[in-house]
Amino acid sequence: MKRTTVKFCGLRSSSDVKKAISCDIDALGFICVPNRKRTVKEIELKKMLQLVPRDFTTVGVFMNPTLETIDRWLSMFRFSAIQLHGEESPSFCRDLK
């Protein structure tokens, strides 16, 4: 049987990351949507990503971003994947890929 992939999302502190990586999970999600309860601040994200082991997938979560917004975040942080959580069009998704 294939193993289910598990992602913890909405991490906001180094303490959250340390607890999460001690669990049997595969990915960590970071909310990059302005003005949300679980939005991570850029300065904190830098600290948190330094704690993530290389075998974990890191996911930046965005809602209705522009391509420029994604480019800006990716110029600062290396996410393994991007999760779109809005009303992005198929053509936007193709352009992003």
FIDRENVEX-753650 format. One line per 5 residues: number of its first residue (from 1); their letters; for each residue x, y, z of C-alpha. Coordinates in Angstrom, 1 decimal, decimal comma. Example, Ala and Ser with C-alpha at 12.3 -4.5 7.8 and 13.67 -1.06 7.14 Angstrom:
2
1> AS> 12,3 -4,5 7,8  13,7 -1,1 7,1 $
//
This chain:
97
1> MKRTT> 0,0 0,0 0,0  1,3 3,5 -0,9  2,1 5,8 2,0  -0,1 8,9 2,4  1,8 12,2 2,2 $
6> VKFCG> 1,1 14,4 5,2  1,7 18,2 5,3  1,4 20,4 8,4  0,4 23,9 7,4  0,2 27,3 9,0 $
11> LRSSS> 3,5 27,1 10,9  4,4 30,5 12,4  7,4 30,0 14,6  10,7 28,1 14,9  9,0 26,3 17,8 $
16> DVKKA> 6,2 25,1 15,5  8,8 23,8 13,0  10,8 21,9 15,6  7,6 20,2 16,9  6,4 19,4 13,3 $
21> ISCDI> 9,7 17,9 12,1  9,6 15,6 15,1  6,4 14,0 13,7  6,2 11,5 10,9  5,2 14,0 8,2 $
26> DALGF> 6,5 14,8 4,8  5,9 18,5 4,2  5,6 21,8 5,9  3,3 24,6 4,7  3,9 28,3 5,2 $
31> ICVPN> 1,0 30,8 4,6  2,2 33,7 2,4  -1,2 35,4 2,1  -1,3 38,9 3,6  -3,6 39,6 6,6 $
36> RKRTV> -4,4 36,0 7,5  -4,2 34,6 11,0  -1,5 32,1 10,1  0,5 34,4 7,7  4,2 34,0 8,4 $
41> KEIEL> 6,4 37,1 8,5  9,4 37,0 6,1  11,9 37,5 8,9  10,5 34,5 10,8  10,2 32,4 7,7 $
46> KKMLQ> 13,9 32,8 7,1  14,7 31,4 10,6  12,2 28,6 10,3  13,4 27,3 6,9  16,9 27,0 8,3 $
51> LVPRD> 15,6 24,4 10,7  13,9 22,2 8,0  15,8 19,0 7,1  16,6 18,6 3,4  14,3 15,6 3,1 $
56> FTTVG> 11,2 17,7 3,9  9,1 19,3 1,3  8,5 23,0 2,0  5,3 24,6 0,5  4,5 28,3 0,1 $
61> VFMNP> 0,8 28,8 0,2  -0,7 31,7 -1,8  -4,1 33,0 -2,6  -4,8 34,8 -5,9  -1,2 36,0 -6,2 $
66> TLETI> 0,3 37,8 -9,2  3,3 36,1 -10,9  5,4 39,0 -9,6  4,4 38,2 -6,0  5,4 34,5 -6,5 $
71> DRWLS> 8,7 35,7 -8,1  9,4 38,0 -5,2  8,9 35,2 -2,6  10,9 32,7 -4,6  13,8 35,2 -4,9 $
76> MFRFS> 14,0 35,2 -1,1  13,0 31,6 -0,2  13,4 28,2 -1,8  10,1 26,4 -1,5  9,9 22,9 -2,9 $
81> AIQLH> 6,3 23,6 -4,1  3,7 26,3 -4,4  0,1 25,7 -3,3  -2,5 28,0 -4,8  -5,5 28,4 -2,5 $
86> GEESP> -7,7 30,9 -4,4  -9,5 31,3 -7,6  -6,4 31,1 -9,9  -7,3 30,4 -13,5  -5,9 27,4 -15,5 $
91> SFCRD> -3,9 29,8 -17,6  -2,3 31,4 -14,5  -1,4 28,0 -13,2  0,3 27,2 -16,6  2,1 30,5 -16,6 $
96> LK> 3,3 29,9 -13,0  4,6 26,4 -13,8 $
//
